[in-house]
Amino acid sequence: MAYDEDLAERLREIVAGERGVTEKKMFGGLAFLINGHMSVSASGKGGLMLRCDPERTDELLARPEAKPFEMRGRSMDGWLRVETDGMSDKALRDWARLGIDYANSLPPK
């Protein structure tokens, strides 16, 4: 499955004012990197793939639209999948902001 171009455009608008943003095709989706760190992605599996503070993983997974991100059958703290069907612009911005803020907290690569 290809990533959702409309979702990618919505994310592009959200990250537009950030410094050090690059786009990169990753994991079948389109990721937005900040200073070399993945922040948020229009996932090739649908919805968002989001990077967040690992200590907030359980808290964020309590939200109904969030699911664990799994790689090779293993959940990874600090990474989420977020369902975006019918998501408002504000909700999308709030989710994307989690990834953007976390990527901004990391030292540049």
Gaussian input, Z-matrix of N, CA and C with variables (Angstrom, degrees):
# hf/3-21g

backbone

0 1
 N
 C     1     B1
 C     2     B2     1     A1
 N     3     B3     2     A2     1     D1
 C     4     B4     3     A3     2     D2
 C     5     B5     4     A4     3     D3
 N     6     B6     5     A5     4     D4
 C     7     B7     6     A6     5     D5
 C     8     B8     7     A7     6     D6
 N     9     B9     8     A8     7     D7
 C    10    B10     9     A9     8     D8
 C    11    B11    10    A10     9     D9
 N    12    B12    11    A11    10    D10
 C    13    B13    12    A12    11    D11
 C    14    B14    13    A13    12    D12
 N    15    B15    14    A14    13    D13
 C    16    B16    15    A15    14    D14
 C    17    B17    16    A16    15    D15
 N    18    B18    17    A17    16    D16
 C    19    B19    18    A18    17    D17
 C    20    B20    19    A19    18    D18
 N    21    B21    20    A20    19    D19
 C    22    B22    21    A21    20    D20
 C    23    B23    22    A22    21    D21
 N    24    B24    23    A23    22    D22
 C    25    B25    24    A24    23    D23
 C    26    B26    25    A25    24    D24
 N    27    B27    26    A26    25    D25
 C    28    B28    27    A27    26    D26
 C    29    B29    28    A28    27    D27
 N    30    B30    29    A29    28    D28
 C    31    B31    30    A30    29    D29
 C    32    B32    31    A31    30    D30
 N    33    B33    32    A32    31    D31
 C    34    B34    33    A33    32    D32
 C    35    B35    34    A34    33    D33
 N    36    B36    35    A35    34    D34
 C    37    B37    36    A36    35    D35
 C    38    B38    37    A37    36    D36
 N    39    B39    38    A38    37    D37
 C    40    B40    39    A39    38    D38
 C    41    B41    40    A40    39    D39
 N    42    B42    41    A41    40    D40
 C    43    B43    42    A42    41    D41
 C    44    B44    43    A43    42    D42
 N    45    B45    44    A44    43    D43
 C    46    B46    45    A45    44    D44
 C    47    B47    46    A46    45    D45
 N    48    B48    47    A47    46    D46
 C    49    B49    48    A48    47    D47
 C    50    B50    49    A49    48    D48
 N    51    B51    50    A50    49    D49
 C    52    B52    51    A51    50    D50
 C    53    B53    52    A52    51    D51
 N    54    B54    53    A53    52    D52
 C    55    B55    54    A54    53    D53
 C    56    B56    55    A55    54    D54
 N    57    B57    56    A56    55    D55
 C    58    B58    57    A57    56    D56
 C    59    B59    58    A58    57    D57
 N    60    B60    59    A59    58    D58
 C    61    B61    60    A60    59    D59
 C    62    B62    61    A61    60    D60
 N    63    B63    62    A62    61    D61
 C    64    B64    63    A63    62    D62
 C    65    B65    64    A64    63    D63
 N    66    B66    65    A65    64    D64
 C    67    B67    66    A66    65    D65
 C    68    B68    67    A67    66    D66
 N    69    B69    68    A68    67    D67
 C    70    B70    69    A69    68    D68
 C    71    B71    70    A70    69    D69
 N    72    B72    71    A71    70    D70
 C    73    B73    72    A72    71    D71
 C    74    B74    73    A73    72    D72
 N    75    B75    74    A74    73    D73
 C    76    B76    75    A75    74    D74
 C    77    B77    76    A76    75    D75
 N    78    B78    77    A77    76    D76
 C    79    B79    78    A78    77    D77
 C    80    B80    79    A79    78    D78
 N    81    B81    80    A80    79    D79
 C    82    B82    81    A81    80    D80
 C    83    B83    82    A82    81    D81
 N    84    B84    83    A83    82    D82
 C    85    B85    84    A84    83    D83
 C    86    B86    85    A85    84    D84
 N    87    B87    86    A86    85    D85
 C    88    B88    87    A87    86    D86
 C    89    B89    88    A88    87    D87
 N    90    B90    89    A89    88    D88
 C    91    B91    90    A90    89    D89
 C    92    B92    91    A91    90    D90
 N    93    B93    92    A92    91    D91
 C    94    B94    93    A93    92    D92
 C    95    B95    94    A94    93    D93
 N    96    B96    95    A95    94    D94
 C    97    B97    96    A96    95    D95
 C    98    B98    97    A97    96    D96
 N    99    B99    98    A98    97    D97
 C   100   B100    99    A99    98    D98
 C   101   B101   100   A100    99    D99
 N   102   B102   101   A101   100   D100
 C   103   B103   102   A102   101   D101
 C   104   B104   103   A103   102   D102
 N   105   B105   104   A104   103   D103
 C   106   B106   105   A105   104   D104
 C   107   B107   106   A106   105   D105
 N   108   B108   107   A107   106   D106
 C   109   B109   108   A108   107   D107
 C   110   B110   109   A109   108   D108
 N   111   B111   110   A110   109   D109
 C   112   B112   111   A111   110   D110
 C   113   B113   112   A112   111   D111
 N   114   B114   113   A113   112   D112
 C   115   B115   114   A114   113   D113
 C   116   B116   115   A115   114   D114
 N   117   B117   116   A116   115   D115
 C   118   B118   117   A117   116   D116
 C   119   B119   118   A118   117   D117
 N   120   B120   119   A119   118   D118
 C   121   B121   120   A120   119   D119
 C   122   B122   121   A121   120   D120
 N   123   B123   122   A122   121   D121
 C   124   B124   123   A123   122   D122
 C   125   B125   124   A124   123   D123
 N   126   B126   125   A125   124   D124
 C   127   B127   126   A126   125   D125
 C   128   B128   127   A127   126   D126
 N   129   B129   128   A128   127   D127
 C   130   B130   129   A129   128   D128
 C   131   B131   130   A130   129   D129
 N   132   B132   131   A131   130   D130
 C   133   B133   132   A132   131   D131
 C   134   B134   133   A133   132   D132
 N   135   B135   134   A134   133   D133
 C   136   B136   135   A135   134   D134
 C   137   B137   136   A136   135   D135
 N   138   B138   137   A137   136   D136
 C   139   B139   138   A138   137   D137
 C   140   B140   139   A139   138   D138
 N   141   B141   140   A140   139   D139
 C   142   B142   141   A141   140   D140
 C   143   B143   142   A142   141   D141
 N   144   B144   143   A143   142   D142
 C   145   B145   144   A144   143   D143
 C   146   B146   145   A145   144   D144
 N   147   B147   146   A146   145   D145
 C   148   B148   147   A147   146   D146
 C   149   B149   148   A148   147   D147
 N   150   B150   149   A149   148   D148
 C   151   B151   150   A150   149   D149
 C   152   B152   151   A151   150   D150
 N   153   B153   152   A152   151   D151
 C   154   B154   153   A153   152   D152
 C   155   B155   154   A154   153   D153
 N   156   B156   155   A155   154   D154
 C   157   B157   156   A156   155   D155
 C   158   B158   157   A157   156   D156
 N   159   B159   158   A158   157   D157
 C   160   B160   159   A159   158   D158
 C   161   B161   160   A160   159   D159
 N   162   B162   161   A161   160   D160
 C   163   B163   162   A162   161   D161
 C   164   B164   163   A163   162   D162
 N   165   B165   164   A164   163   D163
 C   166   B166   165   A165   164   D164
 C   167   B167   166   A166   165   D165
 N   168   B168   167   A167   166   D166
 C   169   B169   168   A168   167   D167
 C   170   B170   169   A169   168   D168
 N   171   B171   170   A170   169   D169
 C   172   B172   171   A171   170   D170
 C   173   B173   172   A172   171   D171
 N   174   B174   173   A173   172   D172
 C   175   B175   174   A174   173   D173
 C   176   B176   175   A175   174   D174
 N   177   B177   176   A176   175   D175
 C   178   B178   177   A177   176   D176
 C   179   B179   178   A178   177   D177
 N   180   B180   179   A179   178   D178
 C   181   B181   180   A180   179   D179
 C   182   B182   181   A181   180   D180
 N   183   B183   182   A182   181   D181
 C   184   B184   183   A183   182   D182
 C   185   B185   184   A184   183   D183
 N   186   B186   185   A185   184   D184
 C   187   B187   186   A186   185   D185
 C   188   B188   187   A187   186   D186
 N   189   B189   188   A188   187   D187
 C   190   B190   189   A189   188   D188
 C   191   B191   190   A190   189   D189
 N   192   B192   191   A191   190   D190
 C   193   B193   192   A192   191   D191
 C   194   B194   193   A193   192   D192
 N   195   B195   194   A194   193   D193
 C   196   B196   195   A195   194   D194
 C   197   B197   196   A196   195   D195
 N   198   B198   197   A197   196   D196
 C   199   B199   198   A198   197   D197
 C   200   B200   199   A199   198   D198
 N   201   B201   200   A200   199   D199
 C   202   B202   201   A201   200   D200
 C   203   B203   202   A202   201   D201
 N   204   B204   203   A203   202   D202
 C   205   B205   204   A204   203   D203
 C   206   B206   205   A205   204   D204
 N   207   B207   206   A206   205   D205
 C   208   B208   207   A207   206   D206
 C   209   B209   208   A208   207   D207
 N   210   B210   209   A209   208   D208
 C   211   B211   210   A210   209   D209
 C   212   B212   211   A211   210   D210
 N   213   B213   212   A212   211   D211
 C   214   B214   213   A213   212   D212
 C   215   B215   214   A214   213   D213
 N   216   B216   215   A215   214   D214
 C   217   B217   216   A216   215   D215
 C   218   B218   217   A217   216   D216
 N   219   B219   218   A218   217   D217
 C   220   B220   219   A219   218   D218
 C   221   B221   220   A220   219   D219
 N   222   B222   221   A221   220   D220
 C   223   B223   222   A222   221   D221
 C   224   B224   223   A223   222   D222
 N   225   B225   224   A224   223   D223
 C   226   B226   225   A225   224   D224
 C   227   B227   226   A226   225   D225
 N   228   B228   227   A227   226   D226
 C   229   B229   228   A228   227   D227
 C   230   B230   229   A229   228   D228
 N   231   B231   230   A230   229   D229
 C   232   B232   231   A231   230   D230
 C   233   B233   232   A232   231   D231
 N   234   B234   233   A233   232   D232
 C   235   B235   234   A234   233   D233
 C   236   B236   235   A235   234   D234
 N   237   B237   236   A236   235   D235
 C   238   B238   237   A237   236   D236
 C   239   B239   238   A238   237   D237
 N   240   B240   239   A239   238   D238
 C   241   B241   240   A240   239   D239
 C   242   B242   241   A241   240   D240
 N   243   B243   242   A242   241   D241
 C   244   B244   243   A243   242   D242
 C   245   B245   244   A244   243   D243
 N   246   B246   245   A245   244   D244
 C   247   B247   246   A246   245   D245
 C   248   B248   247   A247   246   D246
 N   249   B249   248   A248   247   D247
 C   250   B250   249   A249   248   D248
 C   251   B251   250   A250   249   D249
 N   252   B252   251   A251   250   D250
 C   253   B253   252   A252   251   D251
 C   254   B254   253   A253   252   D252
 N   255   B255   254   A254   253   D253
 C   256   B256   255   A255   254   D254
 C   257   B257   256   A256   255   D255
 N   258   B258   257   A257   256   D256
 C   259   B259   258   A258   257   D257
 C   260   B260   259   A259   258   D258
 N   261   B261   260   A260   259   D259
 C   262   B262   261   A261   260   D260
 C   263   B263   262   A262   261   D261
 N   264   B264   263   A263   262   D262
 C   265   B265   264   A264   263   D263
 C   266   B266   265   A265   264   D264
 N   267   B267   266   A266   265   D265
 C   268   B268   267   A267   266   D266
 C   269   B269   268   A268   267   D267
 N   270   B270   269   A269   268   D268
 C   271   B271   270   A270   269   D269
 C   272   B272   271   A271   270   D270
 N   273   B273   272   A272   271   D271
 C   274   B274   273   A273   272   D272
 C   275   B275   274   A274   273   D273
 N   276   B276   275   A275   274   D274
 C   277   B277   276   A276   275   D275
 C   278   B278   277   A277   276   D276
 N   279   B279   278   A278   277   D277
 C   280   B280   279   A279   278   D278
 C   281   B281   280   A280   279   D279
 N   282   B282   281   A281   280   D280
 C   283   B283   282   A282   281   D281
 C   284   B284   283   A283   282   D282
 N   285   B285   284   A284   283   D283
 C   286   B286   285   A285   284   D284
 C   287   B287   286   A286   285   D285
 N   288   B288   287   A287   286   D286
 C   289   B289   288   A288   287   D287
 C   290   B290   289   A289   288   D288
 N   291   B291   290   A290   289   D289
 C   292   B292   291   A291   290   D290
 C   293   B293   292   A292   291   D291
 N   294   B294   293   A293   292   D292
 C   295   B295   294   A294   293   D293
 C   296   B296   295   A295   294   D294
 N   297   B297   296   A296   295   D295
 C   298   B298   297   A297   296   D296
 C   299   B299   298   A298   297   D297
 N   300   B300   299   A299   298   D298
 C   301   B301   300   A300   299   D299
 C   302   B302   301   A301   300   D300
 N   303   B303   302   A302   301   D301
 C   304   B304   303   A303   302   D302
 C   305   B305   304   A304   303   D303
 N   306   B306   305   A305   304   D304
 C   307   B307   306   A306   305   D305
 C   308   B308   307   A307   306   D306
 N   309   B309   308   A308   307   D307
 C   310   B310   309   A309   308   D308
 C   311   B311   310   A310   309   D309
 N   312   B312   311   A311   310   D310
 C   313   B313   312   A312   311   D311
 C   314   B314   313   A313   312   D312
 N   315   B315   314   A314   313   D313
 C   316   B316   315   A315   314   D314
 C   317   B317   316   A316   315   D315
 N   318   B318   317   A317   316   D316
 C   319   B319   318   A318   317   D317
 C   320   B320   319   A319   318   D318
 N   321   B321   320   A320   319   D319
 C   322   B322   321   A321   320   D320
 C   323   B323   322   A322   321   D321
 N   324   B324   323   A323   322   D322
 C   325   B325   324   A324   323   D323
 C   326   B326   325   A325   324   D324

   B1=1.4450
   B2=1.5298
   B3=1.3017
   B4=1.4618
   B5=1.5221
   B6=1.3159
   B7=1.4642
   B8=1.5273
   B9=1.3064
   B10=1.4558
   B11=1.5359
   B12=1.3263
   B13=1.4703
   B14=1.5277
   B15=1.3315
   B16=1.4741
   B17=1.5218
   B18=1.3212
   B19=1.4597
   B20=1.5248
   B21=1.3227
   B22=1.4669
   B23=1.5285
   B24=1.3180
   B25=1.4688
   B26=1.5274
   B27=1.3212
   B28=1.4683
   B29=1.5285
   B30=1.3342
   B31=1.4665
   B32=1.5258
   B33=1.3124
   B34=1.4674
   B35=1.5331
   B36=1.3253
   B37=1.4653
   B38=1.5270
   B39=1.3201
   B40=1.4642
   B41=1.5249
   B42=1.3338
   B43=1.4725
   B44=1.5234
   B45=1.3303
   B46=1.4719
   B47=1.5278
   B48=1.3028
   B49=1.4609
   B50=1.5181
   B51=1.3056
   B52=1.4713
   B53=1.5222
   B54=1.3237
   B55=1.4625
   B56=1.5203
   B57=1.3125
   B58=1.4580
   B59=1.5194
   B60=1.3364
   B61=1.4705
   B62=1.5201
   B63=1.3145
   B64=1.4577
   B65=1.5224
   B66=1.3190
   B67=1.4590
   B68=1.5170
   B69=1.3276
   B70=1.4580
   B71=1.5170
   B72=1.3135
   B73=1.4548
   B74=1.5223
   B75=1.3471
   B76=1.4585
   B77=1.5175
   B78=1.3136
   B79=1.4652
   B80=1.5319
   B81=1.3208
   B82=1.4579
   B83=1.5085
   B84=1.3244
   B85=1.4613
   B86=1.5108
   B87=1.3218
   B88=1.4576
   B89=1.5185
   B90=1.3306
   B91=1.4655
   B92=1.5172
   B93=1.3276
   B94=1.4509
   B95=1.5177
   B96=1.3263
   B97=1.4555
   B98=1.5199
   B99=1.3097
   B100=1.4513
   B101=1.5171
   B102=1.3309
   B103=1.4739
   B104=1.5232
   B105=1.3297
   B106=1.4623
   B107=1.5087
   B108=1.3245
   B109=1.4661
   B110=1.5254
   B111=1.3201
   B112=1.4524
   B113=1.5215
   B114=1.3356
   B115=1.4696
   B116=1.5252
   B117=1.3132
   B118=1.4578
   B119=1.5189
   B120=1.3209
   B121=1.4569
   B122=1.5144
   B123=1.3379
   B124=1.4630
   B125=1.5254
   B126=1.3095
   B127=1.4584
   B128=1.5169
   B129=1.3007
   B130=1.4585
   B131=1.5176
   B132=1.3358
   B133=1.4658
   B134=1.5215
   B135=1.3282
   B136=1.4554
   B137=1.5125
   B138=1.3078
   B139=1.4532
   B140=1.5124
   B141=1.3214
   B142=1.4629
   B143=1.5155
   B144=1.2998
   B145=1.4515
   B146=1.5245
   B147=1.3159
   B148=1.4491
   B149=1.5150
   B150=1.3056
   B151=1.4597
   B152=1.5162
   B153=1.3194
   B154=1.4650
   B155=1.5174
   B156=1.3143
   B157=1.4550
   B158=1.5308
   B159=1.3265
   B160=1.4651
   B161=1.5291
   B162=1.3242
   B163=1.4634
   B164=1.5221
   B165=1.3406
   B166=1.4654
   B167=1.5280
   B168=1.3155
   B169=1.4638
   B170=1.5249
   B171=1.3253
   B172=1.4722
   B173=1.5250
   B174=1.3192
   B175=1.4780
   B176=1.5301
   B177=1.3261
   B178=1.4674
   B179=1.5235
   B180=1.3305
   B181=1.4706
   B182=1.5265
   B183=1.3098
   B184=1.4670
   B185=1.5304
   B186=1.3220
   B187=1.4674
   B188=1.5334
   B189=1.3359
   B190=1.4737
   B191=1.5292
   B192=1.3192
   B193=1.4653
   B194=1.5282
   B195=1.3286
   B196=1.4684
   B197=1.5224
   B198=1.3118
   B199=1.4657
   B200=1.5278
   B201=1.3224
   B202=1.4687
   B203=1.5326
   B204=1.3072
   B205=1.4593
   B206=1.5141
   B207=1.3152
   B208=1.4580
   B209=1.5129
   B210=1.3200
   B211=1.4576
   B212=1.5221
   B213=1.3043
   B214=1.4702
   B215=1.5300
   B216=1.3494
   B217=1.4563
   B218=1.5141
   B219=1.3268
   B220=1.4618
   B221=1.5217
   B222=1.3382
   B223=1.4642
   B224=1.5168
   B225=1.3124
   B226=1.4568
   B227=1.5248
   B228=1.3381
   B229=1.4614
   B230=1.5175
   B231=1.3301
   B232=1.4603
   B233=1.5137
   B234=1.3048
   B235=1.4725
   B236=1.5276
   B237=1.3314
   B238=1.4595
   B239=1.5215
   B240=1.3187
   B241=1.4626
   B242=1.5193
   B243=1.3149
   B244=1.4610
   B245=1.5181
   B246=1.3301
   B247=1.4670
   B248=1.5268
   B249=1.3233
   B250=1.4658
   B251=1.5179
   B252=1.3253
   B253=1.4679
   B254=1.5143
   B255=1.3216
   B256=1.4508
   B257=1.5235
   B258=1.3266
   B259=1.4624
   B260=1.5267
   B261=1.3280
   B262=1.4662
   B263=1.5269
   B264=1.3304
   B265=1.4639
   B266=1.5250
   B267=1.3340
   B268=1.4609
   B269=1.5263
   B270=1.3262
   B271=1.4674
   B272=1.5291
   B273=1.3332
   B274=1.4652
   B275=1.5236
   B276=1.3128
   B277=1.4689
   B278=1.5297
   B279=1.3344
   B280=1.4696
   B281=1.5244
   B282=1.3254
   B283=1.4716
   B284=1.5252
   B285=1.3272
   B286=1.4661
   B287=1.5238
   B288=1.3271
   B289=1.4607
   B290=1.5292
   B291=1.3380
   B292=1.4695
   B293=1.5249
   B294=1.3420
   B295=1.4561
   B296=1.5084
   B297=1.3279
   B298=1.4657
   B299=1.5240
   B300=1.3231
   B301=1.4701
   B302=1.5252
   B303=1.3347
   B304=1.4614
   B305=1.5302
   B306=1.3218
   B307=1.4706
   B308=1.5298
   B309=1.3211
   B310=1.4643
   B311=1.5254
   B312=1.3344
   B313=1.4660
   B314=1.5214
   B315=1.3220
   B316=1.4606
   B317=1.5267
   B318=1.3257
   B319=1.4735
   B320=1.5215
   B321=1.3327
   B322=1.4745
   B323=1.5325
   B324=1.3146
   B325=1.4745
   B326=1.5152
   A1=109.00
   A2=116.45
   A3=121.24
   A4=109.30
   A5=115.77
   A6=118.81
   A7=110.49
   A8=116.03
   A9=124.60
   A10=109.01
   A11=116.49
   A12=121.79
   A13=111.77
   A14=116.79
   A15=119.69
   A16=110.54
   A17=116.82
   A18=120.86
   A19=109.82
   A20=117.19
   A21=120.58
   A22=110.65
   A23=117.13
   A24=120.52
   A25=110.87
   A26=117.13
   A27=120.34
   A28=110.43
   A29=116.63
   A30=120.35
   A31=111.06
   A32=116.32
   A33=121.33
   A34=109.92
   A35=116.78
   A36=120.76
   A37=111.32
   A38=117.09
   A39=121.40
   A40=111.21
   A41=117.83
   A42=120.49
   A43=113.09
   A44=117.28
   A45=121.36
   A46=113.75
   A47=119.57
   A48=121.51
   A49=114.52
   A50=117.40
   A51=120.63
   A52=111.03
   A53=115.66
   A54=120.91
   A55=109.40
   A56=116.70
   A57=121.68
   A58=114.60
   A59=118.11
   A60=121.34
   A61=110.65
   A62=115.40
   A63=121.97
   A64=107.74
   A65=115.43
   A66=121.58
   A67=108.08
   A68=115.32
   A69=119.37
   A70=109.43
   A71=116.41
   A72=119.71
   A73=108.19
   A74=114.50
   A75=121.24
   A76=108.98
   A77=117.04
   A78=122.35
   A79=112.09
   A80=117.94
   A81=121.98
   A82=114.17
   A83=117.32
   A84=121.50
   A85=110.72
   A86=115.10
   A87=121.18
   A88=107.69
   A89=115.44
   A90=122.03
   A91=110.41
   A92=114.44
   A93=121.98
   A94=106.89
   A95=114.77
   A96=121.66
   A97=109.09
   A98=115.92
   A99=122.02
   A100=107.01
   A101=114.87
   A102=121.29
   A103=111.49
   A104=115.46
   A105=121.50
   A106=115.20
   A107=119.04
   A108=122.86
   A109=110.15
   A110=116.67
   A111=120.81
   A112=108.98
   A113=116.28
   A114=120.25
   A115=110.58
   A116=116.48
   A117=122.36
   A118=107.79
   A119=115.57
   A120=120.31
   A121=110.28
   A122=115.25
   A123=120.60
   A124=103.70
   A125=116.54
   A126=121.81
   A127=112.68
   A128=115.78
   A129=121.92
   A130=112.17
   A131=116.78
   A132=121.51
   A133=111.48
   A134=116.86
   A135=122.48
   A136=111.18
   A137=116.35
   A138=121.92
   A139=112.78
   A140=114.20
   A141=121.34
   A142=111.17
   A143=114.89
   A144=121.77
   A145=102.74
   A146=116.77
   A147=121.59
   A148=110.66
   A149=115.34
   A150=120.95
   A151=107.94
   A152=117.16
   A153=121.35
   A154=109.71
   A155=114.79
   A156=120.32
   A157=107.76
   A158=118.61
   A159=120.51
   A160=113.66
   A161=117.34
   A162=120.62
   A163=112.73
   A164=117.84
   A165=121.46
   A166=112.52
   A167=118.09
   A168=121.37
   A169=112.29
   A170=117.82
   A171=120.58
   A172=111.63
   A173=116.68
   A174=121.25
   A175=110.66
   A176=116.53
   A177=120.61
   A178=111.90
   A179=116.99
   A180=119.95
   A181=112.52
   A182=118.13
   A183=121.39
   A184=111.63
   A185=117.09
   A186=121.24
   A187=108.33
   A188=117.19
   A189=119.91
   A190=115.22
   A191=118.40
   A192=120.05
   A193=113.24
   A194=117.62
   A195=121.64
   A196=111.45
   A197=115.00
   A198=123.32
   A199=107.97
   A200=116.40
   A201=118.04
   A202=110.78
   A203=115.84
   A204=121.39
   A205=106.20
   A206=116.11
   A207=120.04
   A208=110.43
   A209=114.41
   A210=121.23
   A211=106.75
   A212=114.95
   A213=121.29
   A214=111.15
   A215=115.28
   A216=120.62
   A217=115.98
   A218=116.75
   A219=121.65
   A220=111.17
   A221=117.22
   A222=121.13
   A223=108.66
   A224=115.05
   A225=119.41
   A226=109.61
   A227=117.24
   A228=120.19
   A229=108.94
   A230=115.58
   A231=120.47
   A232=113.69
   A233=117.42
   A234=121.90
   A235=108.19
   A236=116.53
   A237=121.93
   A238=110.79
   A239=114.75
   A240=122.61
   A241=105.62
   A242=116.74
   A243=120.82
   A244=108.75
   A245=116.39
   A246=122.91
   A247=108.25
   A248=116.55
   A249=120.25
   A250=114.00
   A251=119.36
   A252=120.22
   A253=110.21
   A254=116.85
   A255=122.15
   A256=114.55
   A257=117.33
   A258=120.64
   A259=110.41
   A260=115.35
   A261=120.45
   A262=110.34
   A263=115.11
   A264=119.44
   A265=111.05
   A266=117.29
   A267=120.42
   A268=111.22
   A269=116.79
   A270=120.06
   A271=110.72
   A272=116.69
   A273=120.16
   A274=109.85
   A275=116.83
   A276=120.97
   A277=110.40
   A278=117.04
   A279=120.47
   A280=111.39
   A281=117.43
   A282=120.28
   A283=110.59
   A284=116.87
   A285=120.10
   A286=110.53
   A287=116.57
   A288=121.41
   A289=111.52
   A290=117.25
   A291=120.03
   A292=110.60
   A293=116.40
   A294=120.50
   A295=112.85
   A296=115.97
   A297=121.18
   A298=110.31
   A299=116.13
   A300=119.76
   A301=111.44
   A302=116.60
   A303=118.49
   A304=110.44
   A305=117.54
   A306=120.16
   A307=110.60
   A308=116.84
   A309=120.65
   A310=112.60
   A311=117.27
   A312=120.43
   A313=112.78
   A314=116.65
   A315=121.59
   A316=110.43
   A317=117.73
   A318=118.95
   A319=109.65
   A320=117.48
   A321=120.38
   A322=111.00
   A323=114.78
   A324=119.49
   A325=109.17
   D1=133.68
   D2=177.23
   D3=-82.65
   D4=156.99
   D5=178.21
   D6=-70.51
   D7=158.16
   D8=-178.80
   D9=-77.62
   D10=112.44
   D11=-178.24
   D12=-62.81
   D13=-36.69
   D14=178.95
   D15=-65.72
   D16=-42.12
   D17=177.10
   D18=-62.99
   D19=-42.84
   D20=178.90
   D21=-59.99
   D22=-39.48
   D23=178.98
   D24=-67.58
   D25=-39.86
   D26=176.74
   D27=-61.90
   D28=-41.73
   D29=177.97
   D30=-66.78
   D31=-39.44
   D32=179.06
   D33=-57.54
   D34=-40.62
   D35=178.31
   D36=-66.65
   D37=-36.64
   D38=-179.48
   D39=-67.91
   D40=-42.01
   D41=-176.83
   D42=-86.24
   D43=-3.53
   D44=-172.96
   D45=-53.40
   D46=-35.74
   D47=-176.84
   D48=-87.54
   D49=-1.07
   D50=-177.40
   D51=-81.30
   D52=149.37
   D53=175.55
   D54=-86.21
   D55=146.30
   D56=173.44
   D57=73.49
   D58=25.24
   D59=-178.41
   D60=-86.18
   D61=133.69
   D62=170.61
   D63=-133.60
   D64=155.27
   D65=175.97
   D66=-107.28
   D67=141.77
   D68=179.97
   D69=-149.90
   D70=134.62
   D71=174.97
   D72=-75.47
   D73=121.74
   D74=-177.92
   D75=-144.41
   D76=143.84
   D77=174.40
   D78=51.48
   D79=32.70
   D80=179.72
   D81=77.86
   D82=6.96
   D83=-179.32
   D84=-126.55
   D85=-169.89
   D86=176.89
   D87=-116.79
   D88=111.87
   D89=-176.66
   D90=-97.05
   D91=148.54
   D92=174.52
   D93=-111.64
   D94=114.17
   D95=-178.31
   D96=-100.08
   D97=144.02
   D98=175.51
   D99=-121.94
   D100=117.94
   D101=-176.86
   D102=52.57
   D103=35.76
   D104=176.51
   D105=89.56
   D106=-2.56
   D107=-178.84
   D108=-106.84
   D109=131.14
   D110=176.53
   D111=-63.43
   D112=132.35
   D113=178.61
   D114=-112.02
   D115=-53.36
   D116=-177.39
   D117=-151.65
   D118=153.08
   D119=-176.63
   D120=-144.84
   D121=143.28
   D122=165.59
   D123=-80.10
   D124=107.67
   D125=-170.79
   D126=-74.72
   D127=145.45
   D128=173.96
   D129=-68.91
   D130=-13.77
   D131=177.16
   D132=-98.95
   D133=7.62
   D134=-178.59
   D135=95.64
   D136=150.25
   D137=179.25
   D138=68.68
   D139=-157.37
   D140=-178.49
   D141=-101.33
   D142=148.07
   D143=160.02
   D144=-111.25
   D145=127.65
   D146=-169.72
   D147=-130.78
   D148=137.75
   D149=173.43
   D150=-100.80
   D151=137.19
   D152=-178.74
   D153=-144.28
   D154=172.89
   D155=175.46
   D156=-59.66
   D157=121.98
   D158=-178.65
   D159=-54.65
   D160=-30.93
   D161=-179.98
   D162=-70.02
   D163=-14.15
   D164=179.65
   D165=-100.21
   D166=0.83
   D167=-174.94
   D168=-53.66
   D169=-54.08
   D170=-177.18
   D171=-61.40
   D172=-42.43
   D173=178.48
   D174=-58.98
   D175=-46.16
   D176=-177.98
   D177=-71.01
   D178=-32.17
   D179=177.90
   D180=-68.07
   D181=-14.97
   D182=176.65
   D183=-71.46
   D184=-16.36
   D185=178.21
   D186=-77.86
   D187=138.77
   D188=-173.20
   D189=-62.55
   D190=-27.72
   D191=-177.86
   D192=-84.53
   D193=-8.14
   D194=-177.17
   D195=-96.61
   D196=140.83
   D197=176.67
   D198=-134.22
   D199=156.03
   D200=176.51
   D201=-64.76
   D202=145.44
   D203=170.86
   D204=-88.85
   D205=127.46
   D206=-179.72
   D207=-117.74
   D208=138.10
   D209=174.18
   D210=-128.21
   D211=122.98
   D212=-178.01
   D213=55.63
   D214=39.36
   D215=176.78
   D216=79.07
   D217=4.58
   D218=-178.59
   D219=-114.81
   D220=130.33
   D221=173.03
   D222=-71.18
   D223=147.49
   D224=-179.44
   D225=-125.47
   D226=121.22
   D227=174.90
   D228=-61.06
   D229=142.10
   D230=178.84
   D231=89.68
   D232=1.48
   D233=179.83
   D234=-135.46
   D235=134.92
   D236=-178.48
   D237=-135.64
   D238=157.64
   D239=165.34
   D240=-109.37
   D241=136.63
   D242=-177.88
   D243=-129.70
   D244=123.26
   D245=177.87
   D246=-72.19
   D247=131.04
   D248=-176.00
   D249=-116.54
   D250=0.81
   D251=179.95
   D252=-56.90
   D253=122.84
   D254=178.51
   D255=74.06
   D256=10.05
   D257=-177.27
   D258=-73.76
   D259=134.52
   D260=177.59
   D261=-68.60
   D262=161.59
   D263=176.76
   D264=-60.88
   D265=-39.51
   D266=179.98
   D267=-63.86
   D268=-45.58
   D269=179.74
   D270=-63.03
   D271=-42.01
   D272=178.09
   D273=-62.33
   D274=-43.48
   D275=178.91
   D276=-61.60
   D277=-41.50
   D278=179.55
   D279=-63.59
   D280=-44.13
   D281=177.67
   D282=-64.99
   D283=-47.42
   D284=-178.61
   D285=-61.33
   D286=-37.33
   D287=-179.62
   D288=-59.86
   D289=-34.58
   D290=176.61
   D291=-58.69
   D292=-46.02
   D293=179.13
   D294=-68.76
   D295=-41.16
   D296=179.55
   D297=-62.85
   D298=-48.06
   D299=-178.71
   D300=-63.29
   D301=-39.52
   D302=179.34
   D303=-66.45
   D304=-45.42
   D305=179.40
   D306=-61.17
   D307=-37.92
   D308=177.97
   D309=-66.95
   D310=-22.74
   D311=-179.43
   D312=-79.95
   D313=-11.45
   D314=-176.92
   D315=-92.23
   D316=149.94
   D317=177.08
   D318=-67.45
   D319=143.33
   D320=179.28
   D321=-56.26
   D322=146.34
   D323=176.42
   D324=-83.00

